[in-house]
């Protein structure tokens, strides 16, 4: 069948069908009159549209709604079985998997410790994580979040040492994974996925220009300009952990992928060491930050030391954020990760104060509002967007 010509009945039907599907996704379940009202379609057009969508398997009946005396209306919803997508968050310690239907409803999750069996091949580990979910249907797309970035020019994974992501440094990584898993695959930097989730569900909603800083064991950022995540020429936009920082060793002294620059200044272990120098204890950097906040709410020397330690952490974070702000001029900065979220509003306010003391633009600094695993949330968002465009655009009979 040839492509519809602009202005033809086929194109108008396709436009109407996609509009109805979007309304059902956002507002459903709905009756036919409601669909007609929300899309501006006449009763006959809406009825024909629903018949096409049912025939295509995209819409199903969802019962009857009682109206005025003697009147009832059939209720329609998106068919959740129309397509399924998968998301994977891969770290050195585990692979977390999540599967959702086309409506975005999560139907299962599974966590696979890694390396479960060190001799397993990469594809085998990824497949095992997805099979552990027990997907109810064939997956149409899988998006994988990794602590690295794909170089679009070479197709190889970069910005990570081979020992940190074993098995990933192969030519044509994405086609190889797609062939091995038998489903279209996208590989995305994990912090970029967090930004996608923040833009869709968190404090960055409605913002087209923002920077997200992930401060955890490692440091990374995502840059969103004009509503789009920017990846750079080699996929490394936002890899600020490698950015030179005052008082920190550089790659020249430490090695390309060793701790240096902003990472050495503000990474989780650096934060833990810094807070310990102020007398704050904790089993790890997350606990140390939380303990510092609790201590800072008290009185006496211990509280003063804790507040001083948190100010020092904030000052270090602000140094890197000031450099980013000078280059990008974002409308908003979002903080997330285990080295900042336990600090709550106290640490956020300190970071904002220190940043505004260093920069001419003064973007507001906010804490992430995305609950659960934001990497998986962002991966599902990307997978769903791609599959909805594919399914809604190609599965409707003309």
FIMIFI-457129 format. One record per residue (C-alpha): residue number from 0; x, y, z. Coordinates in Angstrom, 1 decimal, decimal comma. Last residue first. Layout:
BEGIN
+-----+--------+--------+--------+
|   n |      X |      Y |      Z |
+-----+--------+--------+--------+
| NUM |      X |      Y |      Z |
...
+-----+--------+--------+--------+
***
This chain:
BEGIN
+-----+--------+--------+--------+
|   n |      X |      Y |      Z |
+-----+--------+--------+--------+
| 397 |   -6,9 |    2,4 |    5,9 |
| 396 |   -6,1 |   -0,3 |    8,5 |
| 395 |   -4,4 |    1,0 |   11,7 |
| 394 |   -1,3 |   -0,8 |   12,8 |
| 393 |    1,4 |    1,5 |   11,3 |
| 392 |    1,2 |    4,8 |   13,1 |
| 391 |   -0,2 |    3,8 |   16,4 |
| 390 |    2,2 |    0,9 |   16,6 |
| 389 |    5,4 |    2,7 |   15,7 |
| 388 |    4,7 |    5,9 |   17,4 |
| 387 |    3,5 |    4,0 |   20,5 |
| 386 |    6,6 |    1,8 |   20,3 |
| 385 |    9,1 |    4,8 |   20,3 |
| 384 |    7,4 |    6,7 |   23,1 |
| 383 |    7,0 |    3,6 |   25,2 |
| 382 |   10,6 |    2,6 |   24,9 |
| 381 |   11,8 |    6,2 |   25,8 |
| 380 |    9,4 |    6,4 |   28,8 |
| 379 |   10,4 |    2,9 |   29,9 |
| 378 |   14,0 |    3,8 |   30,0 |
| 377 |   13,3 |    7,0 |   31,9 |
| 376 |   11,4 |    5,0 |   34,6 |
| 375 |   14,1 |    2,3 |   34,7 |
| 374 |   16,8 |    4,9 |   35,3 |
| 373 |   14,5 |    6,7 |   37,8 |
| 372 |   14,4 |    3,7 |   40,2 |
| 371 |   11,7 |    4,5 |   42,8 |
| 370 |   10,3 |    8,0 |   43,1 |
| 369 |   11,0 |   10,9 |   40,8 |
| 368 |   10,9 |   14,2 |   42,7 |
| 367 |   14,6 |   15,2 |   42,2 |
| 366 |   15,8 |   18,0 |   44,5 |
| 365 |   15,7 |   21,5 |   43,1 |
| 364 |   18,3 |   24,2 |   42,4 |
| 363 |   17,0 |   27,5 |   40,9 |
| 362 |   19,1 |   29,0 |   38,2 |
| 361 |   21,2 |   32,0 |   39,2 |
| 360 |   22,9 |   33,4 |   36,1 |
| 359 |   26,0 |   35,5 |   37,1 |
| 358 |   27,7 |   32,6 |   38,9 |
| 357 |   29,8 |   31,9 |   42,0 |
| 356 |   27,7 |   33,1 |   44,9 |
| 355 |   24,7 |   31,6 |   43,3 |
| 354 |   26,3 |   28,2 |   43,4 |
| 353 |   27,1 |   28,4 |   47,1 |
| 352 |   23,5 |   29,4 |   48,0 |
| 351 |   22,0 |   26,8 |   45,8 |
| 350 |   24,3 |   24,1 |   47,2 |
| 349 |   23,4 |   25,1 |   50,8 |
| 348 |   19,7 |   25,2 |   50,0 |
| 347 |   19,9 |   21,7 |   48,6 |
| 346 |   21,9 |   20,4 |   51,5 |
| 345 |   19,3 |   21,6 |   54,0 |
| 344 |   16,4 |   20,6 |   51,8 |
| 343 |   17,3 |   16,9 |   51,8 |
| 342 |   20,8 |   15,8 |   52,5 |
| 341 |   19,8 |   12,1 |   51,9 |
| 340 |   19,1 |   13,2 |   48,3 |
| 339 |   22,6 |   14,6 |   47,8 |
| 338 |   25,2 |   11,8 |   47,9 |
| 337 |   22,7 |    9,0 |   47,0 |
| 336 |   21,7 |   10,5 |   43,7 |
| 335 |   19,7 |   13,6 |   42,6 |
| 334 |   20,0 |   17,3 |   42,1 |
| 333 |   18,0 |   19,2 |   39,4 |
| 332 |   19,3 |   22,5 |   38,1 |
| 331 |   16,8 |   24,8 |   36,3 |
| 330 |   16,7 |   27,4 |   33,6 |
| 329 |   20,1 |   26,3 |   32,3 |
| 328 |   22,9 |   28,7 |   31,3 |
| 327 |   24,9 |   25,9 |   29,4 |
| 326 |   28,5 |   27,1 |   29,6 |
| 325 |   28,5 |   29,2 |   32,8 |
| 324 |   26,0 |   26,9 |   34,4 |
| 323 |   28,2 |   23,9 |   33,8 |
| 322 |   31,2 |   25,6 |   35,4 |
| 321 |   29,1 |   26,8 |   38,3 |
| 320 |   27,8 |   23,3 |   38,8 |
| 319 |   31,3 |   22,0 |   39,1 |
| 318 |   32,3 |   24,4 |   41,8 |
| 317 |   28,8 |   24,2 |   43,5 |
| 316 |   29,3 |   20,5 |   44,3 |
| 315 |   32,5 |   21,3 |   46,2 |
| 314 |   30,8 |   24,2 |   48,0 |
| 313 |   27,9 |   22,0 |   49,0 |
| 312 |   30,2 |   19,3 |   50,5 |
| 311 |   32,0 |   22,1 |   52,4 |
| 310 |   28,7 |   23,5 |   53,6 |
| 309 |   27,7 |   20,0 |   54,7 |
| 308 |   30,8 |   19,7 |   56,7 |
| 307 |   30,4 |   23,1 |   58,4 |
| 306 |   26,8 |   22,1 |   59,3 |
| 305 |   28,1 |   18,9 |   60,9 |
| 304 |   30,8 |   20,7 |   62,8 |
| 303 |   28,3 |   23,2 |   64,2 |
| 302 |   25,9 |   20,4 |   65,2 |
| 301 |   28,7 |   18,6 |   67,0 |
| 300 |   29,9 |   21,8 |   68,7 |
| 299 |   26,5 |   22,5 |   70,3 |
| 298 |   23,0 |   22,3 |   69,1 |
| 297 |   20,9 |   19,9 |   67,0 |
| 296 |   19,6 |   20,1 |   63,5 |
| 295 |   23,1 |   19,7 |   62,1 |
| 294 |   23,4 |   16,3 |   63,6 |
| 293 |   20,4 |   15,0 |   61,7 |
| 292 |   21,7 |   16,5 |   58,5 |
| 291 |   25,2 |   15,1 |   59,1 |
| 290 |   23,7 |   11,6 |   59,8 |
| 289 |   21,9 |   11,7 |   56,4 |
| 288 |   25,1 |   12,6 |   54,6 |
| 287 |   27,1 |    9,9 |   56,5 |
| 286 |   24,4 |    7,3 |   55,8 |
| 285 |   24,6 |    8,0 |   52,0 |
| 284 |   28,4 |    8,2 |   52,1 |
| 283 |   28,8 |    4,8 |   53,7 |
| 282 |   28,5 |    3,2 |   57,2 |
| 281 |   28,3 |    6,6 |   58,7 |
| 280 |   30,3 |    9,0 |   60,9 |
| 279 |   30,5 |   12,8 |   61,0 |
| 278 |   33,5 |   14,1 |   62,9 |
| 277 |   34,3 |   16,9 |   60,5 |
| 276 |   37,0 |   14,9 |   58,8 |
| 275 |   34,5 |   12,1 |   58,5 |
| 274 |   32,4 |   14,4 |   56,4 |
| 273 |   35,2 |   14,9 |   53,9 |
| 272 |   36,0 |   11,2 |   53,7 |
| 271 |   32,4 |   10,3 |   53,0 |
| 270 |   32,0 |   13,0 |   50,4 |
| 269 |   35,2 |   11,8 |   48,7 |
| 268 |   33,9 |    8,3 |   48,7 |
| 267 |   30,6 |    9,3 |   47,1 |
| 266 |   32,2 |   11,4 |   44,4 |
| 265 |   32,6 |   15,1 |   44,9 |
| 264 |   36,2 |   16,1 |   44,5 |
| 263 |   37,6 |   13,0 |   43,0 |
| 262 |   34,7 |   12,9 |   40,5 |
| 261 |   35,1 |   16,6 |   39,7 |
| 260 |   38,7 |   16,0 |   38,5 |
| 259 |   40,2 |   12,6 |   39,1 |
| 258 |   39,4 |    9,0 |   40,0 |
| 257 |   40,8 |    6,8 |   37,3 |
| 256 |   39,4 |    6,5 |   33,8 |
| 255 |   42,1 |    8,4 |   31,9 |
| 254 |   44,9 |    8,0 |   34,3 |
| 253 |   45,7 |    9,6 |   37,6 |
| 252 |   48,3 |   12,3 |   36,9 |
| 251 |   47,4 |   13,4 |   33,4 |
| 250 |   43,7 |   12,6 |   34,0 |
| 249 |   43,7 |   15,4 |   36,6 |
| 248 |   44,2 |   15,5 |   40,3 |
| 247 |   41,7 |   17,6 |   42,4 |
| 246 |   42,3 |   20,9 |   44,0 |
| 245 |   40,3 |   22,9 |   41,5 |
| 244 |   38,2 |   20,7 |   39,2 |
| 243 |   39,0 |   19,2 |   35,8 |
| 242 |   35,8 |   17,5 |   34,3 |
| 241 |   36,0 |   13,7 |   34,3 |
| 240 |   32,9 |   13,4 |   36,5 |
| 239 |   31,3 |   15,8 |   34,2 |
| 238 |   30,2 |   13,2 |   31,7 |
| 237 |   27,3 |   15,5 |   30,6 |
| 236 |   27,9 |   15,3 |   26,9 |
| 235 |   29,8 |   12,1 |   26,3 |
| 234 |   28,0 |   10,6 |   23,4 |
| 233 |   31,0 |   11,2 |   21,0 |
| 232 |   29,7 |   14,3 |   19,3 |
| 231 |   27,5 |   15,4 |   22,1 |
| 230 |   24,6 |   13,7 |   23,9 |
| 229 |   22,1 |   16,5 |   24,3 |
| 228 |   18,7 |   15,4 |   25,9 |
| 227 |   16,0 |   17,3 |   24,1 |
| 226 |   13,4 |   19,8 |   25,3 |
| 225 |   15,1 |   22,8 |   23,8 |
| 224 |   18,2 |   21,9 |   25,8 |
| 223 |   18,5 |   19,0 |   28,3 |
| 222 |   22,0 |   18,3 |   29,7 |
| 221 |   22,5 |   15,2 |   31,8 |
| 220 |   25,0 |   14,9 |   34,6 |
| 219 |   27,4 |   12,5 |   36,1 |
| 218 |   29,3 |   11,8 |   39,3 |
| 217 |   30,0 |    8,4 |   40,7 |
| 216 |   29,4 |    6,9 |   44,1 |
| 215 |   26,4 |    9,2 |   44,0 |
| 214 |   25,9 |   12,7 |   42,7 |
| 213 |   23,7 |   12,7 |   39,6 |
| 212 |   23,4 |   16,3 |   38,4 |
| 211 |   20,5 |   17,2 |   36,1 |
| 210 |   20,7 |   20,3 |   33,9 |
| 209 |   17,7 |   22,1 |   32,5 |
| 208 |   16,3 |   23,7 |   29,4 |
| 207 |   12,8 |   22,7 |   28,2 |
| 206 |   11,1 |   22,9 |   31,6 |
| 205 |    7,5 |   21,8 |   31,8 |
| 204 |    8,2 |   18,9 |   34,0 |
| 203 |   11,7 |   19,4 |   35,5 |
| 202 |   10,4 |   18,8 |   39,1 |
| 201 |    9,4 |   15,2 |   38,2 |
| 200 |    7,3 |   13,0 |   36,0 |
| 199 |    8,2 |   13,6 |   32,3 |
| 198 |   11,2 |   15,8 |   32,6 |
| 197 |   12,5 |   13,9 |   35,6 |
| 196 |   12,1 |   10,6 |   33,8 |
| 195 |   14,0 |   11,8 |   30,8 |
| 194 |   16,7 |   13,3 |   33,1 |
| 193 |   17,1 |    9,9 |   34,8 |
| 192 |   17,5 |    8,3 |   31,4 |
| 191 |   20,3 |   10,8 |   30,6 |
| 190 |   21,9 |    9,7 |   33,9 |
| 189 |   21,8 |    6,0 |   32,8 |
| 188 |   23,5 |    6,6 |   29,4 |
| 187 |   21,4 |    5,0 |   26,8 |
| 186 |   21,4 |    1,7 |   24,8 |
| 185 |   18,5 |    1,1 |   22,5 |
| 184 |   17,3 |   -2,4 |   21,5 |
| 183 |   15,0 |   -3,7 |   18,8 |
| 182 |   14,1 |   -7,3 |   19,8 |
| 181 |   15,6 |  -10,7 |   19,2 |
| 180 |   17,8 |  -10,5 |   22,2 |
| 179 |   21,0 |  -11,5 |   20,4 |
| 178 |   20,1 |   -9,5 |   17,2 |
| 177 |   19,2 |   -6,4 |   19,1 |
| 176 |   22,3 |   -6,8 |   21,3 |
| 175 |   24,6 |   -7,0 |   18,3 |
| 174 |   22,9 |   -4,2 |   16,5 |
| 173 |   23,3 |   -2,0 |   19,6 |
| 172 |   27,0 |   -2,9 |   20,2 |
| 171 |   28,3 |   -2,4 |   16,7 |
| 170 |   31,8 |   -3,3 |   17,7 |
| 169 |   32,3 |   -4,8 |   21,3 |
| 168 |   33,2 |   -3,1 |   24,6 |
| 167 |   30,1 |   -4,3 |   26,5 |
| 166 |   31,5 |   -7,6 |   27,8 |
| 165 |   32,7 |   -6,4 |   31,1 |
| 164 |   31,3 |   -2,9 |   32,1 |
| 163 |   33,6 |   -1,7 |   34,9 |
| 162 |   36,6 |   -3,8 |   33,8 |
| 161 |   36,3 |   -2,4 |   30,3 |
| 160 |   36,8 |    1,2 |   31,6 |
| 159 |   33,9 |    3,5 |   31,0 |
| 158 |   33,4 |    6,7 |   28,9 |
| 157 |   32,8 |    4,8 |   25,7 |
| 156 |   30,6 |    2,0 |   24,3 |
| 155 |   31,1 |    1,4 |   20,6 |
| 154 |   28,8 |    2,4 |   17,7 |
| 153 |   31,7 |    4,2 |   16,1 |
| 152 |   30,3 |    7,6 |   15,2 |
| 151 |   27,3 |    7,5 |   17,6 |
| 150 |   29,7 |    6,9 |   20,6 |
| 149 |   27,4 |    5,1 |   23,1 |
| 148 |   27,7 |    6,2 |   26,7 |
| 147 |   28,6 |    4,7 |   30,1 |
| 146 |   27,0 |    3,7 |   33,3 |
| 145 |   24,3 |    1,8 |   31,4 |
| 144 |   20,6 |    2,1 |   30,8 |
| 143 |   19,0 |   -0,4 |   28,4 |
| 142 |   15,9 |    0,3 |   26,4 |
| 141 |   14,0 |   -2,8 |   25,1 |
| 140 |   11,5 |   -2,7 |   22,2 |
| 139 |    8,5 |   -4,7 |   20,9 |
| 138 |    8,5 |   -7,3 |   23,6 |
| 137 |    6,5 |  -10,5 |   23,0 |
| 136 |    3,7 |  -11,0 |   25,6 |
| 135 |    3,0 |  -11,7 |   29,3 |
| 134 |    6,7 |  -10,9 |   30,3 |
| 133 |    7,9 |  -13,3 |   33,0 |
| 132 |   10,1 |  -10,7 |   34,8 |
| 131 |   12,9 |  -13,2 |   35,2 |
| 130 |   12,9 |  -13,6 |   31,4 |
| 129 |   14,1 |  -10,0 |   31,2 |
| 128 |   16,9 |  -10,5 |   33,6 |
| 127 |   17,9 |  -13,8 |   32,0 |
| 126 |   18,0 |  -12,2 |   28,5 |
| 125 |   20,3 |   -9,5 |   29,8 |
| 124 |   22,7 |  -12,0 |   31,4 |
| 123 |   22,6 |  -14,2 |   28,3 |
| 122 |   23,3 |  -11,3 |   26,0 |
| 121 |   26,4 |  -10,4 |   28,1 |
| 120 |   27,8 |  -13,9 |   28,0 |
| 119 |   27,7 |  -15,9 |   31,2 |
| 118 |   31,1 |  -17,0 |   32,6 |
| 117 |   30,8 |  -14,9 |   35,7 |
| 116 |   27,6 |  -16,6 |   36,8 |
| 115 |   25,5 |  -14,3 |   38,8 |
| 114 |   27,8 |  -11,4 |   38,0 |
| 113 |   25,6 |   -9,7 |   38,6 |
| 112 |   22,5 |   -9,9 |   40,8 |
| 111 |   19,3 |  -10,3 |   38,7 |
| 110 |   16,5 |   -8,1 |   39,7 |
| 109 |   13,0 |   -8,6 |   38,3 |
| 108 |    9,9 |   -6,5 |   37,6 |
| 107 |    6,5 |   -7,1 |   36,2 |
| 106 |    3,3 |   -5,7 |   34,6 |
| 105 |    4,1 |   -1,9 |   34,8 |
| 104 |    1,3 |    0,0 |   33,3 |
| 103 |    2,6 |    2,4 |   30,6 |
| 102 |   -0,5 |    2,0 |   28,4 |
| 101 |    1,6 |    0,0 |   25,9 |
| 100 |    2,3 |   -2,7 |   28,5 |
|  99 |    5,2 |   -2,4 |   30,9 |
|  98 |    8,2 |   -4,6 |   31,6 |
|  97 |   10,9 |   -3,9 |   34,2 |
|  96 |   14,4 |   -5,3 |   34,7 |
|  95 |   17,2 |   -4,6 |   37,2 |
|  94 |   20,6 |   -5,9 |   36,4 |
|  93 |   23,0 |   -6,1 |   39,4 |
|  92 |   26,3 |   -5,2 |   40,9 |
|  91 |   28,3 |   -3,6 |   38,1 |
|  90 |   25,2 |   -1,7 |   37,0 |
|  89 |   22,7 |   -2,4 |   34,3 |
|  88 |   19,2 |   -0,8 |   34,4 |
|  87 |   17,0 |   -2,6 |   31,9 |
|  86 |   13,7 |   -1,6 |   30,4 |
|  85 |   11,2 |   -3,7 |   28,5 |
|  84 |    8,2 |   -2,9 |   26,2 |
|  83 |    4,9 |   -4,6 |   25,6 |
|  82 |    2,5 |   -4,1 |   22,7 |
|  81 |   -1,3 |   -4,2 |   21,8 |
|  80 |   -1,9 |   -6,3 |   24,9 |
|  79 |   -2,9 |   -3,2 |   26,9 |
|  78 |   -5,8 |   -2,6 |   24,6 |
|  77 |   -6,5 |    1,1 |   24,9 |
|  76 |   -9,8 |    1,8 |   26,5 |
|  75 |  -13,5 |    2,1 |   25,4 |
|  74 |  -16,7 |    2,6 |   27,3 |
|  73 |  -20,1 |    1,7 |   25,8 |
|  72 |  -22,8 |    4,2 |   26,6 |
|  71 |  -26,2 |    3,7 |   28,4 |
|  70 |  -29,5 |    5,5 |   28,3 |
|  69 |  -32,8 |    4,5 |   29,9 |
|  68 |  -32,6 |    7,1 |   32,6 |
|  67 |  -29,5 |    9,4 |   31,9 |
|  66 |  -26,1 |    7,8 |   31,8 |
|  65 |  -25,0 |    4,3 |   32,9 |
|  64 |  -21,5 |    3,4 |   31,6 |
|  63 |  -21,0 |    0,0 |   30,0 |
|  62 |  -17,9 |   -2,1 |   30,0 |
|  61 |  -14,3 |   -1,6 |   28,9 |
|  60 |  -14,5 |   -2,4 |   25,2 |
|  59 |  -11,2 |   -2,8 |   23,5 |
|  58 |   -8,9 |   -0,5 |   21,5 |
|  57 |   -5,6 |   -1,2 |   19,6 |
|  56 |   -6,6 |   -4,6 |   18,1 |
|  55 |   -6,7 |   -3,2 |   14,6 |
|  54 |  -10,4 |   -4,1 |   14,3 |
|  53 |  -11,0 |   -2,3 |   17,5 |
|  52 |   -9,2 |    0,8 |   16,2 |
|  51 |  -11,1 |    0,7 |   12,9 |
|  50 |  -14,5 |    0,3 |   14,7 |
|  49 |  -13,6 |    3,2 |   17,0 |
|  48 |  -12,8 |    5,4 |   14,1 |
|  47 |  -16,1 |    4,6 |   12,4 |
|  46 |  -18,0 |    5,5 |   15,5 |
|  45 |  -16,0 |    8,8 |   16,0 |
|  44 |  -16,7 |    9,8 |   12,4 |
|  43 |  -20,4 |    9,1 |   12,8 |
|  42 |  -20,6 |   11,1 |   16,0 |
|  41 |  -18,7 |   14,0 |   14,7 |
|  40 |  -15,0 |   14,6 |   15,7 |
|  39 |  -13,7 |   17,4 |   17,9 |
|  38 |  -11,1 |   15,2 |   19,5 |
|  37 |  -12,2 |   15,7 |   23,1 |
|  36 |  -15,9 |   15,8 |   22,2 |
|  35 |  -15,9 |   12,8 |   19,9 |
|  34 |  -13,9 |   10,8 |   22,5 |
|  33 |  -16,4 |   11,7 |   25,2 |
|  32 |  -19,3 |   10,8 |   22,9 |
|  31 |  -17,7 |    7,4 |   22,2 |
|  30 |  -17,2 |    6,7 |   25,9 |
|  29 |  -13,8 |    7,0 |   27,6 |
|  28 |  -11,3 |    4,9 |   29,5 |
|  27 |   -9,3 |    7,0 |   29,2 |
|  26 |   -7,8 |   10,4 |   29,7 |
|  25 |   -4,2 |   10,4 |   28,6 |
|  24 |   -3,9 |    7,1 |   26,7 |
|  23 |   -7,5 |    7,4 |   25,4 |
|  22 |   -6,8 |   10,9 |   24,2 |
|  21 |   -3,6 |    9,8 |   22,5 |
|  20 |   -5,5 |    7,0 |   20,8 |
|  19 |   -8,2 |    9,4 |   19,6 |
|  18 |   -5,6 |   11,7 |   18,1 |
|  17 |   -3,8 |    8,9 |   16,4 |
|  16 |   -7,1 |    7,7 |   14,8 |
|  15 |   -8,0 |   11,2 |   13,7 |
|  14 |   -4,6 |   11,8 |   12,0 |
|  13 |   -4,7 |    8,3 |   10,3 |
|  12 |   -8,3 |    9,0 |    9,1 |
|  11 |   -7,2 |   12,4 |    7,7 |
|  10 |   -4,3 |   10,8 |    5,9 |
|   9 |   -6,4 |    8,1 |    4,4 |
|   8 |   -9,1 |   10,6 |    3,3 |
|   7 |   -6,5 |   12,5 |    1,3 |
|   6 |   -5,1 |   15,9 |    2,3 |
|   5 |   -1,5 |   14,9 |    2,1 |
|   4 |   -1,1 |   11,7 |    0,1 |
|   3 |   -1,1 |    8,5 |    2,1 |
|   2 |    1,9 |    6,1 |    1,6 |
|   1 |    1,4 |    3,4 |   -1,0 |
|   0 |    0,0 |    0,0 |    0,0 |
+-----+--------+--------+--------+
***
